[in-house]
Amino acid sequence: MQHPRTERCPVSVNIPPLQFKDAKLAETVLSAVASSGLAPSRLDLEITEGTLLDNCRH
């Protein structure tokens, strides 16, 4: 049972550049959310500006 205050707190996960380029990233995230029982609306995926710039250059 979760504490009522934490049920609404977001869970932030940093996505490193190498993982961001992984074709199975979405599948991995969906699997992790499903197996953890975390409400998808609580998940915040964090992507650094450097990751986005690297992705635009390729």
C-alpha positions in Angstrom: 0.0 0.0 0.0 1.3 3.4 -1.0 1.2 6.5 1.2 -1.5 8.9 -0.1 1.1 11.7 -0.6 3.4 9.6 -2.7 0.7 8.3 -5.0 0.8 11.6 -6.9 4.5 12.2 -6.8 6.2 11.9 -10.1 9.1 9.4 -10.7 11.8 10.9 -12.9 14.1 8.7 -14.9 17.1 10.1 -16.8 17.5 8.5 -20.3 21.2 8.5 -21.2 22.2 9.1 -24.8 23.1 5.5 -25.6 19.7 4.2 -24.3 17.9 7.0 -26.1 19.2 5.6 -29.4 18.1 2.1 -28.5 15.3 0.9 -30.9 13.7 -0.9 -28.0 13.5 2.1 -25.6 9.7 2.4 -25.7 9.3 -1.4 -25.2 11.7 -1.2 -22.2 9.9 1.7 -20.6 6.5 0.1 -21.1 7.7 -3.2 -19.6 9.3 -1.4 -16.6 6.1 0.5 -15.9 3.9 -2.6 -16.2 6.1 -4.7 -14.0 6.5 -2.0 -11.3 2.8 -1.1 -11.1 3.6 2.6 -11.4 0.9 4.7 -12.9 2.2 5.8 -16.3 1.0 9.3 -15.6 3.6 9.5 -12.7 6.6 8.7 -15.0 8.7 11.6 -16.2 11.4 10.7 -18.7 14.3 13.2 -18.6 16.4 13.7 -21.8 19.3 16.1 -21.7 19.8 18.8 -24.2 23.0 17.2 -25.3 21.2 14.0 -26.1 18.7 15.9 -28.3 21.5 17.8 -30.0 23.5 14.6 -30.7 20.3 13.0 -32.1 19.8 16.0 -34.5 23.3 15.8 -35.8 23.0 12.2 -37.0 
